[in-house]
Amino acid sequence: MRPENKCERAAAYRNIGTRGFLGNGVSKRLMTGQFKIDLSQKFEQLRDPPIVEAVLQWRAPAGMELSKESLQEALSAELPDYPMQQDHYETQVQFQFPMGDDADASSAVWNGGWKGLRLVSADSRNIAIFSQNSFTYSRLKPYEGWEAFEAEARRLWGIFGKLAQPDSVDTVGLRFINRIPVERDKDLANYLKEPPSKPGGLPLVSLLYQSGFQVEQEGLFVNVVKTLHENPERELGLILDIDVGTREGLLREPGQDFDATLPKMRWLKNMLFFELLKPELIESFKQGGTE
């Protein structure tokens, strides 16, 4: 997904500034022409999924102007279960790294002005962003299963459609961010099927790797990030960030529609989760059944 404005937790995990690795097994499968999405393949349901944030986003420019006052009034009436409203601004951070021993790196934040409203549910677990050119739904932990997640996303998207009246959908993105507790004295080989190498036995102190893949015949792309993250309590976690999106304009093409595309995106994010992590680790999350 290429969201114009990422949810806060997602942005925090994506900007750790460390190094990492992605398994070659998945790389070979996705990069070959023989790769196929198999919707008949089921994945085991997890009792305690390590999902800290699940996001579904539609990039769809509004067909009519959304003023701040009218949007506030309409959403207050439509969504009393999302009582917290905040202004939503487009921002961009730029970093500069000048040359020279005495030069210091600097950053600047560019504010593109008001773009919409960010709504938060009463329990602070659900976030909905209604903007001029997109709608984003985010579910924070605890994740309560795909059916509940999809149903709420579709309900809110329907409200966006009624208020914004978009003419078309440019892209759709599905993003799942997982945080897996890591014991400091354990090697990452206990968590990842193909852990990062440690040349000469050097101790690994940081991890960040981002890879992109394309499932060309389906018009889908995938970005995967793996990184280590330490929370304020100094607890170490392995972040597995799986981001699946459609190519620009896919849903405007003949024979393409959201209802047929979303199951493929879901399948991809599930396949990657189960392919990248050790079976013993996944076993600790299971409850039986299918996801």
C-alpha positions as CSV (number, residue, x, y, z in Angstrom):
1,M,0.0,0.0,0.0
2,R,1.2,3.5,-0.7
3,P,-0.9,5.5,1.7
4,E,-0.7,9.3,1.4
5,N,-0.7,9.5,5.2
6,K,0.2,6.4,7.3
7,C,-1.2,5.7,10.7
8,E,1.1,6.6,13.5
9,R,2.0,3.1,14.7
10,A,2.6,2.0,11.1
11,A,4.9,4.9,10.5
12,A,6.8,4.3,13.7
13,Y,7.6,0.7,12.8
14,R,8.6,1.6,9.3
15,N,11.2,4.3,10.3
16,I,13.4,2.4,12.8
17,G,16.6,3.0,10.8
18,T,18.3,-0.5,11.0
19,R,19.2,-3.3,8.7
20,G,17.6,-6.7,7.8
21,F,16.9,-9.7,5.5
22,L,14.1,-11.4,3.5
23,G,13.9,-15.2,2.9
24,N,15.1,-16.4,-0.5
25,G,12.3,-19.0,-0.7
26,V,9.6,-16.4,-0.9
27,S,11.8,-14.4,-3.4
28,K,12.1,-17.3,-5.8
29,R,8.4,-18.1,-5.7
30,L,7.3,-14.5,-6.3
31,M,9.9,-13.7,-8.9
32,T,9.1,-16.7,-11.2
33,G,6.5,-16.6,-13.9
34,Q,5.0,-19.8,-12.5
35,F,3.9,-18.1,-9.3
36,K,0.1,-18.5,-8.8
37,I,-2.3,-17.4,-6.2
38,D,-4.2,-20.4,-4.9
39,L,-7.4,-19.3,-3.1
40,S,-8.2,-22.9,-2.3
41,Q,-5.2,-22.9,0.1
42,K,-6.4,-22.3,3.7
43,F,-4.2,-20.9,6.5
44,E,-4.6,-21.9,10.1
45,Q,-6.3,-19.4,12.4
46,L,-4.3,-18.0,15.3
47,R,-5.5,-17.7,18.8
48,D,-3.0,-14.9,19.6
49,P,-2.0,-13.3,16.3
50,P,0.9,-10.9,16.7
51,I,-0.9,-8.2,14.7
52,V,-0.5,-4.7,16.2
53,E,-2.2,-2.9,13.3
54,A,-4.2,-3.9,10.3
55,V,-5.0,-1.4,7.5
56,L,-7.2,-1.3,4.5
57,Q,-7.0,1.8,2.3
58,W,-8.8,2.9,-0.9
59,R,-7.3,5.8,-2.9
60,A,-10.3,7.3,-4.5
61,P,-10.5,11.1,-5.2
62,A,-13.7,12.6,-4.0
63,G,-16.2,13.5,-6.7
64,M,-17.3,16.5,-4.7
65,E,-15.6,19.0,-2.4
66,L,-15.4,17.9,1.2
67,S,-15.4,21.0,3.4
68,K,-14.3,20.7,7.0
69,E,-17.6,21.9,8.5
70,S,-19.8,19.7,6.4
71,L,-17.7,16.6,6.9
72,Q,-17.6,17.1,10.6
73,E,-21.4,17.4,10.7
74,A,-22.0,14.5,8.5
75,L,-19.6,12.1,10.2
76,S,-20.9,13.1,13.7
77,A,-24.3,11.9,12.5
78,E,-23.1,8.8,10.6
79,L,-20.6,7.6,13.2
80,P,-21.6,8.2,16.8
81,D,-19.4,5.2,17.7
82,Y,-16.4,7.2,16.5
83,P,-16.7,10.2,18.9
84,M,-13.2,11.5,18.6
85,Q,-12.5,13.7,15.6
86,Q,-9.2,15.3,14.7
87,D,-8.1,17.3,11.7
88,H,-6.0,15.3,9.2
89,Y,-3.1,17.1,7.4
90,E,-0.9,16.0,4.6
91,T,2.7,16.1,5.8
92,Q,6.0,15.3,4.3
93,V,9.4,15.0,6.1
94,Q,12.6,15.8,4.2
95,F,16.0,14.8,5.4
96,Q,19.3,16.5,4.3
97,F,22.7,14.9,4.8
98,P,25.3,17.6,3.9
99,M,28.9,16.6,3.1
100,G,31.9,17.5,5.3
101,D,33.1,16.7,8.8
102,D,31.4,19.7,10.4
103,A,28.1,19.4,8.6
104,D,25.1,18.1,10.6
105,A,22.1,16.3,9.2
106,S,18.8,18.2,9.3
107,S,15.1,17.5,8.7
108,A,12.2,19.7,7.7
109,V,8.5,19.0,7.9
110,W,6.3,20.2,5.1
111,N,2.6,20.8,5.8
112,G,0.3,20.5,2.8
113,G,-2.8,21.8,4.6
114,W,-6.0,20.3,5.7
115,K,-7.0,17.1,3.9
116,G,-9.8,15.6,5.9
117,L,-10.7,14.2,9.3
118,R,-9.3,11.4,11.5
119,L,-11.9,9.6,13.6
120,V,-11.2,7.3,16.6
121,S,-13.7,4.9,18.1
122,A,-14.7,5.1,21.8
123,D,-12.3,2.2,22.7
124,S,-9.4,3.8,20.6
125,R,-9.0,0.5,18.7
126,N,-10.5,1.6,15.4
127,I,-9.3,4.6,13.3
128,A,-10.9,6.0,10.2
129,I,-9.4,8.7,8.0
130,F,-11.7,10.5,5.6
131,S,-9.6,12.6,3.2
132,Q,-10.1,14.4,-0.1
133,N,-8.6,11.6,-2.1
134,S,-8.6,8.5,0.0
135,F,-10.2,6.5,2.8
136,T,-8.2,4.5,5.3
137,Y,-9.4,2.1,8.0
138,S,-7.0,0.9,10.7
139,R,-7.6,-1.7,13.4
140,L,-5.2,-1.7,16.4
141,K,-4.6,-4.7,18.6
142,P,-6.3,-6.8,19.6
143,Y,-7.1,-8.0,16.1
144,E,-10.5,-9.8,16.2
145,G,-10.3,-11.7,12.9
146,W,-10.7,-11.1,9.2
147,E,-14.5,-11.1,9.1
148,A,-14.8,-8.3,11.7
149,F,-12.0,-6.3,10.1
150,E,-13.4,-6.5,6.6
151,A,-17.0,-5.8,7.7
152,E,-16.0,-2.6,9.5
153,A,-13.8,-1.5,6.7
154,R,-16.6,-2.0,4.2
155,R,-19.1,-0.2,6.4
156,L,-16.9,2.8,6.7
157,W,-16.0,2.8,3.0
158,G,-19.7,2.9,2.3
159,I,-20.1,6.0,4.3
160,F,-17.1,7.6,2.5
161,G,-18.7,6.7,-0.8
162,K,-21.9,8.3,0.2
163,L,-20.3,11.5,1.4
164,A,-17.4,11.9,-1.1
165,Q,-19.0,10.2,-4.2
166,P,-15.7,9.1,-5.8
167,D,-15.9,8.5,-9.5
168,S,-13.3,5.6,-9.4
169,V,-10.8,3.8,-7.2
170,D,-7.2,4.4,-8.2
171,T,-5.6,1.8,-5.8
172,V,-6.4,-0.4,-2.8
173,G,-3.8,-1.4,-0.2
174,L,-3.9,-4.0,2.6
175,R,-1.3,-3.8,5.3
176,F,-0.6,-6.0,8.3
177,I,2.0,-5.1,10.9
178,N,3.1,-7.8,13.3
179,R,5.2,-7.5,16.4
180,I,6.7,-10.7,17.8
181,P,8.4,-10.6,21.2
182,V,12.1,-11.6,20.9
183,E,14.3,-12.8,23.7
184,R,17.6,-11.0,23.7
185,D,19.6,-14.1,24.3
186,K,18.0,-16.1,21.4
187,D,19.2,-16.1,17.9
188,L,16.8,-14.9,15.2
189,A,17.0,-18.4,13.7
190,N,14.5,-19.3,16.3
191,Y,12.0,-16.9,14.7
192,L,12.8,-16.7,11.0
193,K,13.1,-19.5,8.5
194,E,16.0,-17.7,6.9
195,P,17.6,-15.4,9.5
196,P,20.2,-12.7,8.7
197,S,23.8,-13.9,8.4
198,K,26.4,-12.9,11.0
199,P,29.8,-12.7,9.2
200,G,32.6,-14.1,11.4
201,G,30.1,-14.6,14.2
202,L,29.6,-10.8,14.7
203,P,26.7,-10.2,17.2
204,L,23.6,-8.8,15.5
205,V,22.4,-5.6,17.1
206,S,20.0,-4.2,14.5
207,L,17.9,-5.3,11.6
208,L,16.1,-3.7,8.8
209,Y,15.3,-5.0,5.3
210,Q,12.7,-4.0,2.8
211,S,11.9,-6.0,-0.4
212,G,9.4,-5.4,-3.1
213,F,7.7,-8.1,-5.3
214,Q,5.2,-8.0,-8.2
215,V,2.5,-10.5,-9.1
216,E,2.2,-9.1,-12.6
217,Q,-0.6,-11.3,-13.8
218,E,-2.8,-10.2,-10.9
219,G,-1.8,-6.5,-11.0
220,L,-0.6,-6.7,-7.4
221,F,2.7,-5.7,-5.7
222,V,4.0,-6.6,-2.2
223,N,6.4,-4.8,0.1
224,V,7.8,-6.7,3.1
225,V,9.8,-5.1,5.9
226,K,11.5,-6.9,8.7
227,T,13.1,-5.0,11.6
228,L,13.9,-5.1,15.3
229,H,12.1,-2.7,17.5
230,E,12.5,-1.8,21.2
231,N,9.5,-0.3,22.9
232,P,9.6,2.2,25.7
233,E,9.8,-0.6,28.2
234,R,12.9,-1.8,26.5
235,E,11.2,-5.0,25.3
236,L,12.6,-6.3,22.0
237,G,10.3,-7.2,19.2
238,L,10.6,-8.5,15.6
239,I,8.4,-6.4,13.3
240,L,7.1,-8.2,10.2
241,D,5.3,-5.6,8.0
242,I,3.4,-7.0,5.0
243,D,2.0,-4.5,2.6
244,V,-0.1,-5.7,-0.5
245,G,-1.4,-3.2,-3.1
246,T,-3.0,-3.0,-6.5
247,R,-1.3,-1.3,-9.4
248,E,-2.5,2.1,-10.4
249,G,-5.9,1.9,-12.2
250,L,-6.3,-1.9,-11.9
251,L,-9.9,-1.6,-10.6
252,R,-10.8,0.6,-13.5
253,E,-9.9,-2.1,-16.0
254,P,-12.6,-4.3,-17.6
255,G,-13.3,-7.5,-15.6
256,Q,-11.6,-6.2,-12.4
257,D,-13.4,-5.4,-9.2
258,F,-12.7,-5.0,-5.5
259,D,-14.7,-8.1,-4.4
260,A,-12.5,-10.4,-6.6
261,T,-9.2,-8.6,-5.8
262,L,-9.4,-8.4,-2.0
263,P,-9.3,-12.2,-1.4
264,K,-6.1,-12.4,-3.5
265,M,-4.5,-9.7,-1.4
266,R,-5.5,-11.4,1.8
267,W,-4.1,-14.7,0.5
268,L,-0.8,-13.0,-0.3
269,K,-0.4,-11.5,3.2
270,N,-1.2,-14.8,4.8
271,M,1.2,-16.8,2.6
272,L,4.0,-14.4,3.4
273,F,3.4,-14.6,7.1
274,F,3.5,-18.4,7.1
275,E,6.4,-18.7,4.7
276,L,8.7,-16.3,6.5
277,L,8.3,-17.4,10.1
278,K,9.5,-20.7,11.7
279,P,6.7,-23.3,12.1
280,E,7.5,-23.6,15.8
281,L,6.9,-19.9,16.3
282,I,3.6,-20.1,14.4
283,E,2.6,-23.0,16.5
284,S,2.6,-20.8,19.6
285,F,0.0,-18.5,18.0
286,K,-2.5,-21.3,16.9
287,Q,-6.0,-22.2,18.0
288,G,-7.0,-24.5,15.1
289,G,-9.5,-23.9,12.3
290,T,-8.7,-21.8,9.2
291,E,-7.9,-18.1,8.7
